[in-house]
Amino acid sequence: MKKSIIFIIVALLTLASCSTERRALNQMRNLTHQVETKGEYYDVEDWKEAYAEFRAIDDRMDIKKLTNEQAAEYGELKGRLVSKFAKCSVQSVVNSVTNYIKQGSGIIKGVIDGLLK
């Protein structure tokens, strides 16, 4: 009986953890879509809020818990957002983004794709 309870608790914790990463991936998809479709109308506060949301999502994400495909998608989404933040006129956001430009190939690909659009 005790082993069954422990197994159930471990299973629930594992599912909750996976759920967190899936939720963060979906939030990154939504934020990327929102910034790409409405970013041209953003004012300074909108950019700061979008960047704060980006940081919050990224802080919650544990890439090691994603599949290779999900990790690649997440990196590309991050890269696309970083390129949009780099293009915005809010200097504090632009300065913060330089750290993300230095990360992984998925981000580089997303930045290049975003800049070429």
C-alpha positions as CSV (number, residue, x, y, z in Angstrom):
1,M,0.0,0.0,0.0
2,K,2.8,2.4,1.0
3,K,4.6,1.7,-2.3
4,S,1.4,2.5,-4.3
5,I,1.0,5.8,-2.6
6,I,4.6,6.8,-3.2
7,F,4.3,5.7,-6.9
8,I,1.1,7.8,-7.3
9,I,2.8,10.9,-5.7
10,V,5.9,10.5,-7.9
11,A,3.6,10.1,-11.0
12,L,1.6,13.2,-10.1
13,L,4.7,15.3,-9.5
14,T,6.2,14.1,-12.9
15,L,2.9,15.0,-14.7
16,A,2.7,18.4,-12.9
17,S,6.3,19.1,-14.0
18,C,5.6,18.2,-17.6
19,S,2.5,20.3,-17.5
20,T,4.5,23.3,-16.4
21,E,6.8,23.0,-19.4
22,R,4.0,22.5,-21.8
23,R,2.2,25.5,-20.3
24,A,5.3,27.6,-20.6
25,L,5.8,26.5,-24.3
26,N,2.2,27.4,-25.1
27,Q,2.6,30.8,-23.4
28,M,5.8,31.4,-25.4
29,R,3.9,30.5,-28.6
30,N,1.1,33.0,-27.7
31,L,3.5,35.8,-26.7
32,T,5.5,35.3,-29.9
33,H,2.3,35.4,-32.0
34,Q,1.0,38.5,-30.1
35,V,4.3,40.4,-30.5
36,E,4.7,39.5,-34.1
37,T,1.2,40.5,-35.1
38,K,0.7,43.6,-32.8
39,G,4.2,44.7,-32.0
40,E,4.2,47.5,-34.5
41,Y,1.4,49.2,-32.5
42,Y,3.2,48.8,-29.1
43,D,4.2,51.8,-27.0
44,V,7.0,51.8,-24.5
45,E,4.9,50.2,-21.7
46,D,3.6,47.5,-24.0
47,W,7.2,46.5,-24.9
48,K,8.3,46.5,-21.3
49,E,5.3,44.3,-20.3
50,A,6.0,41.9,-23.2
51,Y,9.6,41.7,-22.2
52,A,8.7,41.1,-18.5
53,E,6.3,38.3,-19.6
54,F,9.0,36.8,-21.8
55,R,11.4,36.8,-18.9
56,A,8.8,35.2,-16.6
57,I,8.1,32.4,-19.0
58,D,11.8,31.8,-19.7
59,D,12.5,31.7,-16.0
60,R,9.9,29.0,-15.4
61,M,11.0,26.8,-18.3
62,D,13.3,23.9,-17.8
63,I,14.6,23.0,-21.2
64,K,15.9,19.6,-20.0
65,K,12.2,18.4,-19.5
66,L,11.3,19.1,-23.1
67,T,11.6,16.7,-26.0
68,N,14.3,17.6,-28.6
69,E,11.6,18.9,-30.9
70,Q,10.0,21.0,-28.2
71,A,13.3,22.4,-27.2
72,A,14.1,23.4,-30.8
73,E,10.7,25.1,-31.1
74,Y,11.2,26.9,-27.8
75,G,14.6,28.1,-28.9
76,E,13.2,29.4,-32.2
77,L,10.3,31.1,-30.5
78,K,12.8,32.8,-28.1
79,G,14.9,33.9,-31.0
80,R,12.0,35.4,-32.9
81,L,11.0,37.3,-29.8
82,V,14.6,38.5,-29.1
83,S,14.7,39.8,-32.7
84,K,11.5,41.8,-32.1
85,F,12.8,43.1,-28.8
86,A,16.1,44.1,-30.5
87,K,14.1,46.1,-33.1
88,C,11.9,47.9,-30.6
89,S,12.8,51.5,-29.6
90,V,12.9,50.8,-25.8
91,Q,16.5,51.0,-24.9
92,S,16.2,49.2,-21.6
93,V,14.6,46.2,-23.4
94,V,17.2,46.3,-26.2
95,N,20.1,46.3,-23.7
96,S,18.6,43.3,-21.8
97,V,18.1,41.3,-25.0
98,T,21.8,41.2,-25.8
99,N,22.3,38.4,-23.3
100,Y,19.7,36.2,-25.1
101,I,21.4,36.8,-28.4
102,K,24.4,34.9,-27.1
103,Q,22.4,31.7,-26.4
104,G,22.0,28.6,-28.5
105,S,21.5,27.9,-32.1
106,G,17.7,27.9,-31.9
107,I,17.8,31.5,-30.8
108,I,20.3,32.5,-33.4
109,K,18.1,30.9,-36.1
110,G,15.0,32.7,-34.8
111,V,16.8,36.0,-34.6
112,I,18.0,35.7,-38.2
113,D,14.6,34.6,-39.4
114,G,12.9,37.4,-37.5
115,L,15.3,40.1,-38.8
116,L,14.9,38.9,-42.4
117,K,11.0,39.2,-42.2
